Amino acid sequence: MELELRSLTKSFGAKIVLRDLSLRAETGYCVGVVGRNGAGKSTLFNLLVNVLLPSSGAIVLDGELLGETFPVAVKRRMGALINQGHLVEQLTAVEYLRFVARVYDLPNATSRIESLLGHLLEEFEQVRTKRLSSFSTGMKQKVAVAACLLHRPELLILDEPLNGLDVFSAERVLTLLGSYRNQALTFISSHNLAHIEKVATHLLIIDEAEVKFWGTMQEFTQDRDAYLSDALLQLLQPTVSTHDLTWLTNQAV
Ligand SMILES: Nc1ncnc2c1ncn2[C@@H]1O[C@H](COP(=O)(O)OP(=O)(O)OP(=O)(O)O)[C@@H](O)[C@H]1O
């Protein structure tokens, strides 16, 4: 699969939230999308899954220009976790994934479901018969990740999939994504740069609606600080707050 973004721009009213984003990526790339809050990352993900329409520019998949409504055949090649995902919480994890399997016309998904849930949920056997409504935030998040992978998508779009996960769970998800990396083109965002460093082959840094860097992780780290977080801070220059907070920080005031 080859994905090309051509001068993708998105505005809300007069405000441009993503400007002139162009890139070409293919199967095997895991693109870590990073940038400060409000930079435009989720906007990009929403454009990639056809939830938002670009104001201008184009998305081209394997040479086919995707119009206003992506063809169903294209959507079937995608797996996406956007805005924390929405599960049907009256169902158990297995029932929910069976439902997802039916949506994708996957016969005999039982072994896939068992292995995904077994890998991601340490406590799978204990919660097998429990409804998702009784799951913790992190457990639900892992079920949502499993739902994205079940049909072996060729384009995997994960907006902050590690949110709410403890270090052990994050490790399980990252291991899974690392093993799957060569099968798909993945876009993943996270504010935890250690997660990005573990799984990404490429880096897309967005700041104030614009691309500040696009290239391989190696290209980014070359001649820069050894730590991705330090290198990112150097590139994006943090703004310093000048607000007086002594009422909060000084006991005597
Ligand atoms: N539906 C909308 N209407 C108007 N403005 C929007 C809308 N959605 C997003 N924005 C604006 O677009 C900008 C980019 O938002 P976006 O959610 O893409 O940022 P982000 O990089 O994902 O941030 P975060 O790291 O906080 O998740 C923000 O200024 C946001 O306020």
The ligand as a Gaussian input file, in Angstrom:
#p B3LYP/6-31G(d) Opt

LIG

0 1
 N      -14.439000      20.825000      14.948000
 C      -13.574000      21.841000      15.152000
 N      -13.977000      23.125000      15.005000
 C      -13.133000      24.145000      15.193000
 N      -11.828000      23.994000      15.533000
 C      -11.361000      22.749000      15.693000
 C      -12.215000      21.601000      15.525000
 N      -11.470000      20.491000      15.733000
 C      -10.235000      20.919000      16.050000
 N      -10.173000      22.268000      16.024000
 C       -8.976000      23.095000      16.280000
 O       -7.957000      22.607000      15.442000
 C       -6.707000      22.728000      16.106000
 C       -6.004000      21.383000      16.014000
 O       -6.717000      20.462000      16.835000
 P       -6.308000      18.927000      16.934000
 O       -7.333000      18.235000      17.740000
 O       -6.032000      18.421000      15.564000
 O       -4.927000      19.034000      17.733000
 P       -3.992000      17.872000      18.306000
 O       -2.631000      18.114000      17.740000
 O       -4.590000      16.536000      18.068000
 O       -3.992000      18.228000      19.853000
 P       -3.880000      17.292000      21.170000
 O       -2.452000      16.922000      21.295000
 O       -4.313000      18.226000      22.257000
 O       -4.801000      16.120000      20.992000
 C       -6.987000      23.208000      17.515000
 O       -6.734000      24.602000      17.561000
 C       -8.449000      22.922000      17.706000
 O       -9.035000      23.868000      18.577000

